[in-house]
């Protein structure tokens, strides 16, 4: 079971990380002029961010995703991610004390959990996450943030905070559309009736992403769940080349591990039947 959730954890992380923007521009926002003082409009903040993004070739993010539902234990996933100039990514994940490392290079995805390497490359195609992987490129990702041109801009000491209000499921879907994971989004829409909350994008004085926070309350029938996401960016252009460890070459394909589990279960059932007879 733990191997089958690895790809899903990565997908969930990339979906949430991509959920703070979409690729459509807002012509109304683009025509807004800045205020008479030196305060920028949200549209100008995003434009400056997107313009500066071309200079960022590598970076690090720290991500924390918390989901809590009434009557259930809260779930927390923490992810530290490095992306180098070649867009190879290393993710160190921790969920409920279970730690794992994931390397992503092109269409190759390898994970280490409990000292065992697992090849999750088939999950890239099966889960349709190519668009999310494409956004490991900082400049391409910045282009998906145009939705924040309609956000409320607030000038702070070290930059700007852009707050996007989420009044319904449609608003959240617009933010998540940038991930390109249509299947995942359709599943989300079928499992959730209402969404309310906000997303806050903080841009520093150098016109780079400082942090992203998402607070949302999800409702299905009479049940509700709270989701909080906190993502911080740092070490811009300071990440060395990421190399996949040599021992990962012996990684077992997830299909073989799942097949082995199925065979083992079938064998156990067969033995039990023989003993009973």
Secondary structure, 3 states (H helix, E strand, C coil): CCCHHHHHHHHHHHHHHHHHCCCCCCHHHHCCCCCCCCCCCHHHHHHHHHHHHHHCCCEEEEEEEEEEECCCCCEEEEEEEEECCCCCEEEEEEECCEEEEEEEECCEEEEEECCEEEECHHHHHHCCCHHHHHCCCHHHHHHHHHHHHHCEEEEECCEEEEEEEECCHHHHHHHHHHHCCHHHHHHHHHHCCEEEEEEEEEEECCCCEEEEEEEEEEEECCEEEEEEEEEEEECCCCCCCCCCCHHHHHCEEHHHHHHHHHHHHHHHHHHHHHHHC
